Amino acid sequence: QVEDQLFKVPRLYFEKYSAVFRDMFQLPNQGANVEGSSNGNPLRLGGIEKKDFLRLLRVMYARYVGYMLAVK
């Protein structure tokens, strides 16, 4: 979640290109109350503006989005 917006995106590129996210996702599962485990308990990214996060997603997933648009 960034600001008031919930984003549901694959974590693949976050794990691949960020040691911080890779380490975080490799932590042992602490049950149902883990951040990011549900819509009601999202992983919150503070200090980031929604518009900047959208720009990051466009760069990270540009090939995927282009493919999805071509398939439709």
PDB file of N, CA, C, O and CB in Angstrom:
ATOM      1  N   GLN A   1       0.851  -1.168   0.000  1.00  0.00           N
ATOM      2  CA  GLN A   1       0.000   0.000   0.000  1.00  0.00           C
ATOM      3  C   GLN A   1       0.893   1.226   0.000  1.00  0.00           C
ATOM      4  O   GLN A   1       1.842   1.321   0.778  1.00  0.00           O
ATOM      5  CB  GLN A   1      -0.966   0.001   1.216  1.00  0.00           C
ATOM      6  N   VAL A   2       0.580   2.153  -0.875  1.00  0.00           N
ATOM      7  CA  VAL A   2       1.270   3.432  -0.934  1.00  0.00           C
ATOM      8  C   VAL A   2       0.206   4.505  -0.785  1.00  0.00           C
ATOM      9  O   VAL A   2      -0.768   4.541  -1.536  1.00  0.00           O
ATOM     10  CB  VAL A   2       2.089   3.601  -2.271  1.00  0.00           C
ATOM     11  N   GLU A   3       0.406   5.382   0.194  1.00  0.00           N
ATOM     12  CA  GLU A   3      -0.605   6.355   0.577  1.00  0.00           C
ATOM     13  C   GLU A   3      -1.906   5.590   0.843  1.00  0.00           C
ATOM     14  O   GLU A   3      -1.933   4.694   1.686  1.00  0.00           O
ATOM     15  CB  GLU A   3      -0.796   7.455  -0.536  1.00  0.00           C
ATOM     16  N   ASP A   4      -2.971   5.935   0.137  1.00  0.00           N
ATOM     17  CA  ASP A   4      -4.263   5.275   0.372  1.00  0.00           C
ATOM     18  C   ASP A   4      -4.583   4.229  -0.695  1.00  0.00           C
ATOM     19  O   ASP A   4      -5.698   3.709  -0.735  1.00  0.00           O
ATOM     20  CB  ASP A   4      -5.376   6.313   0.416  1.00  0.00           C
ATOM     21  N   GLN A   5      -3.621   3.918  -1.551  1.00  0.00           N
ATOM     22  CA  GLN A   5      -3.849   3.012  -2.684  1.00  0.00           C
ATOM     23  C   GLN A   5      -3.242   1.635  -2.426  1.00  0.00           C
ATOM     24  O   GLN A   5      -2.065   1.516  -2.085  1.00  0.00           O
ATOM     25  CB  GLN A   5      -3.262   3.608  -3.969  1.00  0.00           C
ATOM     26  N   LEU A   6      -4.057   0.603  -2.592  1.00  0.00           N
ATOM     27  CA  LEU A   6      -3.581  -0.775  -2.480  1.00  0.00           C
ATOM     28  C   LEU A   6      -3.160  -1.253  -3.865  1.00  0.00           C
ATOM     29  O   LEU A   6      -3.955  -1.220  -4.804  1.00  0.00           O
ATOM     30  CB  LEU A   6      -4.682  -1.710  -1.873  1.00  0.00           C
ATOM     31  N   PHE A   7      -1.920  -1.693  -3.992  1.00  0.00           N
ATOM     32  CA  PHE A   7      -1.393  -2.220  -5.247  1.00  0.00           C
ATOM     33  C   PHE A   7      -1.207  -3.718  -5.097  1.00  0.00           C
ATOM     34  O   PHE A   7      -0.692  -4.184  -4.081  1.00  0.00           O
ATOM     35  CB  PHE A   7      -0.053  -1.527  -5.638  1.00  0.00           C
ATOM     36  N   LYS A   8      -1.620  -4.467  -6.093  1.00  0.00           N
ATOM     37  CA  LYS A   8      -1.389  -5.914  -6.122  1.00  0.00           C
ATOM     38  C   LYS A   8      -0.507  -6.199  -7.326  1.00  0.00           C
ATOM     39  O   LYS A   8      -0.974  -6.248  -8.464  1.00  0.00           O
ATOM     40  CB  LYS A   8      -2.745  -6.731  -6.192  1.00  0.00           C
ATOM     41  N   VAL A   9       0.769  -6.383  -7.053  1.00  0.00           N
ATOM     42  CA  VAL A   9       1.731  -6.614  -8.132  1.00  0.00           C
ATOM     43  C   VAL A   9       2.592  -7.821  -7.794  1.00  0.00           C
ATOM     44  O   VAL A   9       2.823  -8.113  -6.621  1.00  0.00           O
ATOM     45  CB  VAL A   9       2.616  -5.362  -8.366  1.00  0.00           C
ATOM     46  N   PRO A  10       3.068  -8.524  -8.820  1.00  0.00           N
ATOM     47  CA  PRO A  10       3.982  -9.642  -8.558  1.00  0.00           C
ATOM     48  C   PRO A  10       5.242  -9.138  -7.863  1.00  0.00           C
ATOM     49  O   PRO A  10       5.735  -8.051  -8.166  1.00  0.00           O
ATOM     50  CB  PRO A  10       4.351 -10.372  -9.876  1.00  0.00           C
ATOM     51  N   ARG A  11       5.748  -9.914  -6.950  1.00  0.00           N
ATOM     52  CA  ARG A  11       6.922  -9.473  -6.197  1.00  0.00           C
ATOM     53  C   ARG A  11       8.236  -9.865  -6.871  1.00  0.00           C
ATOM     54  O   ARG A  11       9.310  -9.550  -6.359  1.00  0.00           O
ATOM     55  CB  ARG A  11       6.880 -10.049  -4.800  1.00  0.00           C
ATOM     56  N   LEU A  12       8.161 -10.536  -7.996  1.00  0.00           N
ATOM     57  CA  LEU A  12       9.341 -11.047  -8.692  1.00  0.00           C
ATOM     58  C   LEU A  12      10.435  -9.999  -8.866  1.00  0.00           C
ATOM     59  O   LEU A  12      11.570 -10.223  -8.447  1.00  0.00           O
ATOM     60  CB  LEU A  12       8.942 -11.579 -10.039  1.00  0.00           C
ATOM     61  N   TYR A  13      10.117  -8.866  -9.474  1.00  0.00           N
ATOM     62  CA  TYR A  13      11.146  -7.862  -9.749  1.00  0.00           C
ATOM     63  C   TYR A  13      11.631  -7.176  -8.477  1.00  0.00           C
ATOM     64  O   TYR A  13      12.789  -6.768  -8.395  1.00  0.00           O
ATOM     65  CB  TYR A  13      10.615  -6.822 -10.721  1.00  0.00           C
ATOM     66  N   PHE A  14      10.763  -7.049  -7.498  1.00  0.00           N
ATOM     67  CA  PHE A  14      11.205  -6.481  -6.220  1.00  0.00           C
ATOM     68  C   PHE A  14      12.255  -7.391  -5.589  1.00  0.00           C
ATOM     69  O   PHE A  14      13.269  -6.914  -5.078  1.00  0.00           O
ATOM     70  CB  PHE A  14      10.002  -6.285  -5.254  1.00  0.00           C
ATOM     71  N   GLU A  15      12.015  -8.689  -5.625  1.00  0.00           N
ATOM     72  CA  GLU A  15      12.975  -9.656  -5.075  1.00  0.00           C
ATOM     73  C   GLU A  15      14.255  -9.699  -5.909  1.00  0.00           C
ATOM     74  O   GLU A  15      15.356  -9.786  -5.367  1.00  0.00           O
ATOM     75  CB  GLU A  15      12.345 -11.059  -5.009  1.00  0.00           C
ATOM     76  N   LYS A  16      14.100  -9.640  -7.211  1.00  0.00           N
ATOM     77  CA  LYS A  16      15.245  -9.786  -8.109  1.00  0.00           C
ATOM     78  C   LYS A  16      16.206  -8.605  -8.027  1.00  0.00           C
ATOM     79  O   LYS A  16      17.422  -8.792  -8.074  1.00  0.00           O
ATOM     80  CB  LYS A  16      14.763  -9.951  -9.533  1.00  0.00           C
ATOM     81  N   TYR A  17      15.673  -7.394  -7.906  1.00  0.00           N
ATOM     82  CA  TYR A  17      16.508  -6.200  -8.000  1.00  0.00           C
ATOM     83  C   TYR A  17      16.699  -5.447  -6.689  1.00  0.00           C
ATOM     84  O   TYR A  17      17.367  -4.413  -6.679  1.00  0.00           O
ATOM     85  CB  TYR A  17      15.927  -5.280  -8.996  1.00  0.00           C
ATOM     86  N   SER A  18      16.145  -5.919  -5.604  1.00  0.00           N
ATOM     87  CA  SER A  18      16.289  -5.224  -4.325  1.00  0.00           C
ATOM     88  C   SER A  18      16.631  -6.208  -3.216  1.00  0.00           C
ATOM     89  O   SER A  18      15.839  -7.089  -2.882  1.00  0.00           O
ATOM     90  CB  SER A  18      15.004  -4.460  -3.978  1.00  0.00           C
ATOM     91  N   ALA A  19      17.812  -6.047  -2.654  1.00  0.00           N
ATOM     92  CA  ALA A  19      18.220  -6.906  -1.535  1.00  0.00           C
ATOM     93  C   ALA A  19      17.300  -6.709  -0.337  1.00  0.00           C
ATOM     94  O   ALA A  19      17.045  -7.650   0.415  1.00  0.00           O
ATOM     95  CB  ALA A  19      19.678  -6.616  -1.133  1.00  0.00           C
ATOM     96  N   VAL A  20      16.806  -5.502  -0.159  1.00  0.00           N
ATOM     97  CA  VAL A  20      15.903  -5.223   0.969  1.00  0.00           C
ATOM     98  C   VAL A  20      14.633  -6.054   0.846  1.00  0.00           C
ATOM     99  O   VAL A  20      14.245  -6.733   1.796  1.00  0.00           O
ATOM    100  CB  VAL A  20      15.550  -3.717   1.032  1.00  0.00           C
ATOM    101  N   PHE A  21      13.986  -6.007  -0.310  1.00  0.00           N
ATOM    102  CA  PHE A  21      12.763  -6.790  -0.500  1.00  0.00           C
ATOM    103  C   PHE A  21      13.062  -8.287  -0.503  1.00  0.00           C
ATOM    104  O   PHE A  21      12.301  -9.071   0.064  1.00  0.00           O
ATOM    105  CB  PHE A  21      12.073  -6.390  -1.809  1.00  0.00           C
ATOM    106  N   ARG A  22      14.153  -8.686  -1.130  1.00  0.00           N
ATOM    107  CA  ARG A  22      14.518 -10.105  -1.166  1.00  0.00           C
ATOM    108  C   ARG A  22      14.670 -10.650   0.254  1.00  0.00           C
ATOM    109  O   ARG A  22      14.136 -11.711   0.577  1.00  0.00           O
ATOM    110  CB  ARG A  22      15.830 -10.311  -1.965  1.00  0.00           C
ATOM    111  N   ASP A  23      15.397  -9.922   1.098  1.00  0.00           N
ATOM    112  CA  ASP A  23      15.581 -10.357   2.486  1.00  0.00           C
ATOM    113  C   ASP A  23      14.259 -10.367   3.245  1.00  0.00           C
ATOM    114  O   ASP A  23      13.995 -11.276   4.032  1.00  0.00           O
ATOM    115  CB  ASP A  23      16.584  -9.449   3.201  1.00  0.00           C
ATOM    116  N   MET A  24      13.439  -9.361   3.009  1.00  0.00           N
ATOM    117  CA  MET A  24      12.156  -9.274   3.705  1.00  0.00           C
ATOM    118  C   MET A  24      11.249 -10.445   3.324  1.00  0.00           C
ATOM    119  O   MET A  24      10.593 -11.028   4.188  1.00  0.00           O
ATOM    120  CB  MET A  24      11.461  -7.937   3.384  1.00  0.00           C
ATOM    121  N   PHE A  25      11.210 -10.788   2.045  1.00  0.00           N
ATOM    122  CA  PHE A  25      10.344 -11.874   1.601  1.00  0.00           C
ATOM    123  C   PHE A  25      10.863 -13.244   2.027  1.00  0.00           C
ATOM    124  O   PHE A  25      10.107 -14.215   2.036  1.00  0.00           O
ATOM    125  CB  PHE A  25      10.195 -11.831   0.096  1.00  0.00           C
ATOM    126  N   GLN A  26      12.135 -13.334   2.378  1.00  0.00           N
ATOM    127  CA  GLN A  26      12.703 -14.607   2.804  1.00  0.00           C
ATOM    128  C   GLN A  26      12.576 -14.843   4.304  1.00  0.00           C
ATOM    129  O   GLN A  26      12.913 -15.923   4.788  1.00  0.00           O
ATOM    130  CB  GLN A  26      14.149 -14.676   2.406  1.00  0.00           C
ATOM    131  N   LEU A  27      12.096 -13.850   5.044  1.00  0.00           N
ATOM    132  CA  LEU A  27      11.909 -14.037   6.482  1.00  0.00           C
ATOM    133  C   LEU A  27      10.883 -15.137   6.721  1.00  0.00           C
ATOM    134  O   LEU A  27       9.967 -15.308   5.916  1.00  0.00           O
ATOM    135  CB  LEU A  27      11.462 -12.715   7.161  1.00  0.00           C
ATOM    136  N   PRO A  28      11.020 -15.881   7.807  1.00  0.00           N
ATOM    137  CA  PRO A  28      10.038 -16.932   8.106  1.00  0.00           C
ATOM    138  C   PRO A  28       8.635 -16.347   8.249  1.00  0.00           C
ATOM    139  O   PRO A  28       8.457 -15.262   8.802  1.00  0.00           O
ATOM    140  CB  PRO A  28      10.428 -17.682   9.391  1.00  0.00           C
ATOM    141  N   ASN A  29       7.658 -17.068   7.752  1.00  0.00           N
ATOM    142  CA  ASN A  29       6.263 -16.654   7.840  1.00  0.00           C
ATOM    143  C   ASN A  29       5.824 -16.647   9.299  1.00  0.00           C
ATOM    144  O   ASN A  29       5.985 -17.642  10.006  1.00  0.00           O
ATOM    145  CB  ASN A  29       5.356 -17.586   7.002  1.00  0.00           C
ATOM    146  N   GLN A  30       5.272 -15.532   9.744  1.00  0.00           N
ATOM    147  CA  GLN A  30       4.846 -15.388  11.134  1.00  0.00           C
ATOM    148  C   GLN A  30       3.334 -15.541  11.295  1.00  0.00           C
ATOM    149  O   GLN A  30       2.766 -15.049  12.270  1.00  0.00           O
ATOM    150  CB  GLN A  30       5.283 -14.039  11.671  1.00  0.00           C
ATOM    151  N   GLY A  31       2.681 -16.214  10.355  1.00  0.00           N
ATOM    152  CA  GLY A  31       1.246 -16.443  10.464  1.00  0.00           C
ATOM    153  C   GLY A  31       0.438 -15.492   9.607  1.00  0.00           C
ATOM    154  O   GLY A  31       0.960 -14.839   8.704  1.00  0.00           O
ATOM    155  N   ALA A  32      -0.847 -15.431   9.912  1.00  0.00           N
ATOM    156  CA  ALA A  32      -1.791 -14.665   9.098  1.00  0.00           C
ATOM    157  C   ALA A  32      -1.638 -13.160   9.261  1.00  0.00           C
ATOM    158  O   ALA A  32      -2.169 -12.407   8.444  1.00  0.00           O
ATOM    159  CB  ALA A  32      -3.195 -15.061   9.445  1.00  0.00           C
ATOM    160  N   ASN A  33      -0.935 -12.699  10.281  1.00  0.00           N
ATOM    161  CA  ASN A  33      -0.825 -11.266  10.529  1.00  0.00           C
ATOM    162  C   ASN A  33       0.417 -10.629   9.913  1.00  0.00           C
ATOM    163  O   ASN A  33       0.775  -9.506  10.267  1.00  0.00           O
ATOM    164  CB  ASN A  33      -0.827 -11.015  12.000  1.00  0.00           C
ATOM    165  N   VAL A  34       1.071 -11.327   9.006  1.00  0.00           N
ATOM    166  CA  VAL A  34       2.258 -10.796   8.350  1.00  0.00           C
ATOM    167  C   VAL A  34       1.842  -9.701   7.379  1.00  0.00           C
ATOM    168  O   VAL A  34       0.866  -9.851   6.644  1.00  0.00           O
ATOM    169  CB  VAL A  34       3.040 -11.917   7.615  1.00  0.00           C
ATOM    170  N   GLU A  35       2.590  -8.594   7.378  1.00  0.00           N
ATOM    171  CA  GLU A  35       2.313  -7.538   6.416  1.00  0.00           C
ATOM    172  C   GLU A  35       2.373  -8.102   5.004  1.00  0.00           C
ATOM    173  O   GLU A  35       3.307  -8.823   4.653  1.00  0.00           O
ATOM    174  CB  GLU A  35       3.307  -6.371   6.579  1.00  0.00           C
ATOM    175  N   GLY A  36       1.374  -7.770   4.198  1.00  0.00           N
ATOM    176  CA  GLY A  36       1.325  -8.245   2.825  1.00  0.00           C
ATOM    177  C   GLY A  36       0.609  -9.565   2.655  1.00  0.00           C
ATOM    178  O   GLY A  36       0.509 -10.082   1.542  1.00  0.00           O
ATOM    179  N   SER A  37       0.107 -10.119   3.756  1.00  0.00           N
ATOM    180  CA  SER A  37      -0.542 -11.430   3.682  1.00  0.00           C
ATOM    181  C   SER A  37      -1.992 -11.350   3.216  1.00  0.00           C
ATOM    182  O   SER A  37      -2.576 -12.361   2.826  1.00  0.00           O
ATOM    183  CB  SER A  37      -0.487 -12.105   5.029  1.00  0.00           C
ATOM    184  N   SER A  38      -2.575 -10.150   3.253  1.00  0.00           N
ATOM    185  CA  SER A  38      -3.969 -10.004   2.837  1.00  0.00           C
ATOM    186  C   SER A  38      -4.256  -8.544   2.509  1.00  0.00           C
ATOM    187  O   SER A  38      -3.456  -7.659   2.814  1.00  0.00           O
ATOM    188  CB  SER A  38      -4.933 -10.513   3.940  1.00  0.00           C
ATOM    189  N   ASN A  39      -5.404  -8.303   1.885  1.00  0.00           N
ATOM    190  CA  ASN A  39      -5.816  -6.929   1.598  1.00  0.00           C
ATOM    191  C   ASN A  39      -5.980  -6.124   2.880  1.00  0.00           C
ATOM    192  O   ASN A  39      -5.714  -4.923   2.905  1.00  0.00           O
ATOM    193  CB  ASN A  39      -7.123  -6.920   0.804  1.00  0.00           C
ATOM    194  N   GLY A  40      -6.417  -6.787   3.936  1.00  0.00           N
ATOM    195  CA  GLY A  40      -6.622  -6.113   5.212  1.00  0.00           C
ATOM    196  C   GLY A  40      -5.336  -5.847   5.968  1.00  0.00           C
ATOM    197  O   GLY A  40      -5.327  -5.073   6.925  1.00  0.00           O
ATOM    198  N   ASN A  41      -4.254  -6.477   5.551  1.00  0.00           N
ATOM    199  CA  ASN A  41      -2.957  -6.293   6.198  1.00  0.00           C
ATOM    200  C   ASN A  41      -1.873  -6.144   5.123  1.00  0.00           C
ATOM    201  O   ASN A  41      -0.993  -6.996   4.996  1.00  0.00           O
ATOM    202  CB  ASN A  41      -2.635  -7.490   7.150  1.00  0.00           C
ATOM    203  N   PRO A  42      -1.948  -5.047   4.348  1.00  0.00           N
ATOM    204  CA  PRO A  42      -1.008  -4.886   3.236  1.00  0.00           C
ATOM    205  C   PRO A  42       0.386  -4.497   3.712  1.00  0.00           C
ATOM    206  O   PRO A  42       0.567  -4.026   4.835  1.00  0.00           O
ATOM    207  CB  PRO A  42      -1.524  -3.841   2.266  1.00  0.00           C
ATOM    208  N   LEU A  43       1.348  -4.699   2.856  1.00  0.00           N
ATOM    209  CA  LEU A  43       2.700  -4.204   3.078  1.00  0.00           C
ATOM    210  C   LEU A  43       2.644  -2.710   2.796  1.00  0.00           C
ATOM    211  O   LEU A  43       2.335  -2.303   1.676  1.00  0.00           O
ATOM    212  CB  LEU A  43       3.774  -4.947   2.164  1.00  0.00           C
ATOM    213  N   ARG A  44       2.937  -1.901   3.785  1.00  0.00           N
ATOM    214  CA  ARG A  44       2.833  -0.446   3.632  1.00  0.00           C
ATOM    215  C   ARG A  44       4.209   0.149   3.361  1.00  0.00           C
ATOM    216  O   ARG A  44       5.169  -0.113   4.085  1.00  0.00           O
ATOM    217  CB  ARG A  44       2.206   0.199   4.895  1.00  0.00           C
ATOM    218  N   LEU A  45       4.284   0.949   2.312  1.00  0.00           N
ATOM    219  CA  LEU A  45       5.522   1.628   1.952  1.00  0.00           C
ATOM    220  C   LEU A  45       5.367   3.104   2.292  1.00  0.00           C
ATOM    221  O   LEU A  45       4.754   3.860   1.538  1.00  0.00           O
ATOM    222  CB  LEU A  45       5.866   1.428   0.437  1.00  0.00           C
ATOM    223  N   GLY A  46       5.918   3.505   3.416  1.00  0.00           N
ATOM    224  CA  GLY A  46       5.822   4.894   3.854  1.00  0.00           C
ATOM    225  C   GLY A  46       6.881   5.763   3.200  1.00  0.00           C
ATOM    226  O   GLY A  46       7.918   5.271   2.754  1.00  0.00           O
ATOM    227  N   GLY A  47       6.614   7.045   3.150  1.00  0.00           N
ATOM    228  CA  GLY A  47       7.580   7.989   2.608  1.00  0.00           C
ATOM    229  C   GLY A  47       7.666   7.982   1.097  1.00  0.00           C
ATOM    230  O   GLY A  47       8.587   8.563   0.523  1.00  0.00           O
ATOM    231  N   ILE A  48       6.717   7.331   0.448  1.00  0.00           N
ATOM    232  CA  ILE A  48       6.699   7.248  -1.012  1.00  0.00           C
ATOM    233  C   ILE A  48       5.369   7.796  -1.498  1.00  0.00           C
ATOM    234  O   ILE A  48       4.312   7.465  -0.962  1.00  0.00           O
ATOM    235  CB  ILE A  48       6.919   5.779  -1.509  1.00  0.00           C
ATOM    236  N   GLU A  49       5.434   8.635  -2.517  1.00  0.00           N
ATOM    237  CA  GLU A  49       4.199   9.164  -3.091  1.00  0.00           C
ATOM    238  C   GLU A  49       3.654   8.184  -4.125  1.00  0.00           C
ATOM    239  O   GLU A  49       4.399   7.509  -4.835  1.00  0.00           O
ATOM    240  CB  GLU A  49       4.438  10.556  -3.733  1.00  0.00           C
ATOM    241  N   LYS A  50       2.329   8.133  -4.179  1.00  0.00           N
ATOM    242  CA  LYS A  50       1.654   7.210  -5.094  1.00  0.00           C
ATOM    243  C   LYS A  50       2.105   7.418  -6.542  1.00  0.00           C
ATOM    244  O   LYS A  50       2.340   6.450  -7.265  1.00  0.00           O
ATOM    245  CB  LYS A  50       0.137   7.383  -4.992  1.00  0.00           C
ATOM    246  N   LYS A  51       2.223   8.664  -6.957  1.00  0.00           N
ATOM    247  CA  LYS A  51       2.612   8.946  -8.348  1.00  0.00           C
ATOM    248  C   LYS A  51       4.011   8.418  -8.649  1.00  0.00           C
ATOM    249  O   LYS A  51       4.273   7.948  -9.756  1.00  0.00           O
ATOM    250  CB  LYS A  51       2.554  10.457  -8.626  1.00  0.00           C
ATOM    251  N   ASP A  52       4.910   8.493  -7.669  1.00  0.00           N
ATOM    252  CA  ASP A  52       6.266   7.974  -7.874  1.00  0.00           C
ATOM    253  C   ASP A  52       6.278   6.448  -7.920  1.00  0.00           C
ATOM    254  O   ASP A  52       7.026   5.855  -8.698  1.00  0.00           O
ATOM    255  CB  ASP A  52       7.198   8.469  -6.763  1.00  0.00           C
ATOM    256  N   PHE A  53       5.460   5.820  -7.099  1.00  0.00           N
ATOM    257  CA  PHE A  53       5.389   4.361  -7.111  1.00  0.00           C
ATOM    258  C   PHE A  53       4.800   3.868  -8.432  1.00  0.00           C
ATOM    259  O   PHE A  53       5.253   2.860  -8.975  1.00  0.00           O
ATOM    260  CB  PHE A  53       4.548   3.850  -5.924  1.00  0.00           C
ATOM    261  N   LEU A  54       3.806   4.563  -8.945  1.00  0.00           N
ATOM    262  CA  LEU A  54       3.238   4.209 -10.250  1.00  0.00           C
ATOM    263  C   LEU A  54       4.291   4.306 -11.346  1.00  0.00           C
ATOM    264  O   LEU A  54       4.345   3.456 -12.235  1.00  0.00           O
ATOM    265  CB  LEU A  54       2.044   5.119 -10.585  1.00  0.00           C
ATOM    266  N   ARG A  55       5.121   5.328 -11.287  1.00  0.00           N
ATOM    267  CA  ARG A  55       6.198   5.470 -12.272  1.00  0.00           C
ATOM    268  C   ARG A  55       7.171   4.299 -12.180  1.00  0.00           C
ATOM    269  O   ARG A  55       7.601   3.763 -13.201  1.00  0.00           O
ATOM    270  CB  ARG A  55       6.948   6.800 -12.066  1.00  0.00           C
ATOM    271  N   LEU A  56       7.515   3.905 -10.962  1.00  0.00           N
ATOM    272  CA  LEU A  56       8.404   2.760 -10.770  1.00  0.00           C
ATOM    273  C   LEU A  56       7.789   1.496 -11.364  1.00  0.00           C
ATOM    274  O   LEU A  56       8.470   0.738 -12.055  1.00  0.00           O
ATOM    275  CB  LEU A  56       8.703   2.554  -9.276  1.00  0.00           C
ATOM    276  N   LEU A  57       6.507   1.269 -11.095  1.00  0.00           N
ATOM    277  CA  LEU A  57       5.835   0.079 -11.624  1.00  0.00           C
ATOM    278  C   LEU A  57       5.815   0.080 -13.147  1.00  0.00           C
ATOM    279  O   LEU A  57       5.980  -0.966 -13.774  1.00  0.00           O
ATOM    280  CB  LEU A  57       4.408  -0.007 -11.086  1.00  0.00           C
ATOM    281  N   ARG A  58       5.614   1.247 -13.737  1.00  0.00           N
ATOM    282  CA  ARG A  58       5.608   1.332 -15.203  1.00  0.00           C
ATOM    283  C   ARG A  58       6.955   0.926 -15.780  1.00  0.00           C
ATOM    284  O   ARG A  58       7.015   0.280 -16.825  1.00  0.00           O
ATOM    285  CB  ARG A  58       5.251   2.752 -15.659  1.00  0.00           C
ATOM    286  N   VAL A  59       8.026   1.298 -15.111  1.00  0.00           N
ATOM    287  CA  VAL A  59       9.362   0.923 -15.577  1.00  0.00           C
ATOM    288  C   VAL A  59       9.607  -0.564 -15.342  1.00  0.00           C
ATOM    289  O   VAL A  59      10.077  -1.269 -16.234  1.00  0.00           O
ATOM    290  CB  VAL A  59      10.444   1.762 -14.865  1.00  0.00           C
ATOM    291  N   MET A  60       9.290  -1.030 -14.153  1.00  0.00           N
ATOM    292  CA  MET A  60       9.568  -2.421 -13.789  1.00  0.00           C
ATOM    293  C   MET A  60       8.766  -3.417 -14.613  1.00  0.00           C
ATOM    294  O   MET A  60       9.276  -4.478 -14.973  1.00  0.00           O
ATOM    295  CB  MET A  60       9.281  -2.637 -12.327  1.00  0.00           C
ATOM    296  N   TYR A  61       7.527  -3.088 -14.912  1.00  0.00           N
ATOM    297  CA  TYR A  61       6.635  -4.044 -15.564  1.00  0.00           C
ATOM    298  C   TYR A  61       6.251  -3.622 -16.980  1.00  0.00           C
ATOM    299  O   TYR A  61       5.230  -4.076 -17.497  1.00  0.00           O
ATOM    300  CB  TYR A  61       5.388  -4.227 -14.735  1.00  0.00           C
ATOM    301  N   ALA A  62       7.041  -2.769 -17.609  1.00  0.00           N
ATOM    302  CA  ALA A  62       6.713  -2.257 -18.945  1.00  0.00           C
ATOM    303  C   ALA A  62       6.556  -3.376 -19.962  1.00  0.00           C
ATOM    304  O   ALA A  62       5.613  -3.363 -20.754  1.00  0.00           O
ATOM    305  CB  ALA A  62       7.787  -1.288 -19.414  1.00  0.00           C
ATOM    306  N   ARG A  63       7.459  -4.338 -19.952  1.00  0.00           N
ATOM    307  CA  ARG A  63       7.370  -5.439 -20.924  1.00  0.00           C
ATOM    308  C   ARG A  63       6.125  -6.272 -20.683  1.00  0.00           C
ATOM    309  O   ARG A  63       5.459  -6.681 -21.634  1.00  0.00           O
ATOM    310  CB  ARG A  63       8.619  -6.331 -20.852  1.00  0.00           C
ATOM    311  N   TYR A  64       5.807  -6.524 -19.437  1.00  0.00           N
ATOM    312  CA  TYR A  64       4.636  -7.320 -19.094  1.00  0.00           C
ATOM    313  C   TYR A  64       3.358  -6.594 -19.504  1.00  0.00           C
ATOM    314  O   TYR A  64       2.458  -7.194 -20.091  1.00  0.00           O
ATOM    315  CB  TYR A  64       4.616  -7.631 -17.589  1.00  0.00           C
ATOM    316  N   VAL A  65       3.285  -5.311 -19.196  1.00  0.00           N
ATOM    317  CA  VAL A  65       2.094  -4.530 -19.539  1.00  0.00           C
ATOM    318  C   VAL A  65       1.950  -4.450 -21.053  1.00  0.00           C
ATOM    319  O   VAL A  65       0.843  -4.585 -21.574  1.00  0.00           O
ATOM    320  CB  VAL A  65       2.170  -3.108 -18.927  1.00  0.00           C
ATOM    321  N   GLY A  66       3.052  -4.234 -21.764  1.00  0.00           N
ATOM    322  CA  GLY A  66       3.004  -4.197 -23.225  1.00  0.00           C
ATOM    323  C   GLY A  66       2.515  -5.505 -23.806  1.00  0.00           C
ATOM    324  O   GLY A  66       1.736  -5.513 -24.759  1.00  0.00           O
ATOM    325  N   TYR A  67       2.968  -6.621 -23.234  1.00  0.00           N
ATOM    326  CA  TYR A  67       2.526  -7.941 -23.680  1.00  0.00           C
ATOM    327  C   TYR A  67       1.033  -8.114 -23.435  1.00  0.00           C
ATOM    328  O   TYR A  67       0.309  -8.598 -24.305  1.00  0.00           O
ATOM    329  CB  TYR A  67       3.315  -9.047 -22.962  1.00  0.00           C
ATOM    330  N   MET A  68       0.576  -7.722 -22.259  1.00  0.00           N
ATOM    331  CA  MET A  68      -0.839  -7.887 -21.921  1.00  0.00           C
ATOM    332  C   MET A  68      -1.717  -7.050 -22.845  1.00  0.00           C
ATOM    333  O   MET A  68      -2.795  -7.492 -23.242  1.00  0.00           O
ATOM    334  CB  MET A  68      -1.093  -7.499 -20.454  1.00  0.00           C
ATOM    335  N   LEU A  69      -1.266  -5.852 -23.188  1.00  0.00           N
ATOM    336  CA  LEU A  69      -2.043  -5.014 -24.096  1.00  0.00           C
ATOM    337  C   LEU A  69      -2.063  -5.611 -25.502  1.00  0.00           C
ATOM    338  O   LEU A  69      -3.077  -5.521 -26.193  1.00  0.00           O
ATOM    339  CB  LEU A  69      -1.472  -3.589 -24.131  1.00  0.00           C
ATOM    340  N   ALA A  70      -0.967  -6.214 -25.931  1.00  0.00           N
ATOM    341  CA  ALA A  70      -0.898  -6.817 -27.262  1.00  0.00           C
ATOM    342  C   ALA A  70      -1.783  -8.052 -27.359  1.00  0.00           C
ATOM    343  O   ALA A  70      -2.339  -8.330 -28.422  1.00  0.00           O
ATOM    344  CB  ALA A  70       0.544  -7.182 -27.605  1.00  0.00           C
ATOM    345  N   VAL A  71      -1.921  -8.793 -26.271  1.00  0.00           N
ATOM    346  CA  VAL A  71      -2.728 -10.014 -26.265  1.00  0.00           C
ATOM    347  C   VAL A  71      -4.208  -9.689 -26.361  1.00  0.00           C
ATOM    348  O   VAL A  71      -4.964 -10.433 -26.985  1.00  0.00           O
ATOM    349  CB  VAL A  71      -2.453 -10.833 -25.004  1.00  0.00           C
ATOM    350  N   LYS A  72      -4.626  -8.605 -25.761  1.00  0.00           N
ATOM    351  CA  LYS A  72      -6.046  -8.231 -25.783  1.00  0.00           C
ATOM    352  C   LYS A  72      -6.414  -7.828 -27.156  1.00  0.00           C
ATOM    353  O   LYS A  72      -7.565  -7.473 -27.408  1.00  0.00           O
ATOM    354  CB  LYS A  72      -6.361  -7.104 -24.800  1.00  0.00           C
TER     355      LYS A  72
END
